[in-house]
Amino acid sequence: MQPYTKHESIAALMNRSNVDTDQIIPKQFLKKVERSGFGVHLFHDWRYNDDGVTPNPEFELNKPAFQGAKILVAGDNFGCGSSREHAPWAIADYGFNTIISTSYADIFYNNCFKNGILAIIVSQAQLDTLMAEIASNEGGKFIVDLENRQVTTPAGNGFTFEIDPFRQGNLLSGLDDIGLTLKHVDKIDQYEAQHKQNYPWLWA
């Protein structure tokens, strides 16, 4: 997992509530266990026309102004539905590393942090202000400073946000669960060596 760094990026607007994981990554694409290759299928049913190939010009993220965005500003209860971890995989593989919303489904929210995505929670009033700013200036760039827990916008609608210090540290260091485990590899090796010595028949 790559460390999360301070960055300036286009903020894309998805003014929809209750966006579920079935829309984020439809079930027919859940055929792999590695994390890569899902971005092309993100929001597939909305993103493409009926042929499944031609981009739907009516879908908001297909707007030229939002291409290359790393920040997604979305409506309430984002990531609801089934608990598939493929949803944050698809979001990250597409290029988003930050989501801003008023609330998230719990499992999706936890999975975001495990996959390098900063999920920021704001009040409804803050979200309405951010959405209005993006709508009036599509392609505008926000600055996200995770270390100082700040978001800055061109129109001055920035804010500070709360985040669990443990999650913040993991994102800044680029540590997922495997990375956290590997920090203790010396102790793991020591335990296995001692276990092998004490119970050699288990290692035969």
Salt bridges, closest charged atoms under 4 A:
ASP22 OD1 - ARG84 NH2 2.58
ASP45 OD1 - HIS44 ND1 3.39
GLU60 OE2 - ARG16 NE 2.71
GLU138 OE2 - LYS63 NZ 2.70
ASP176 OD2 - ARG35 NH2 3.60
ASP177 OD2 - LYS114 NZ 3.03
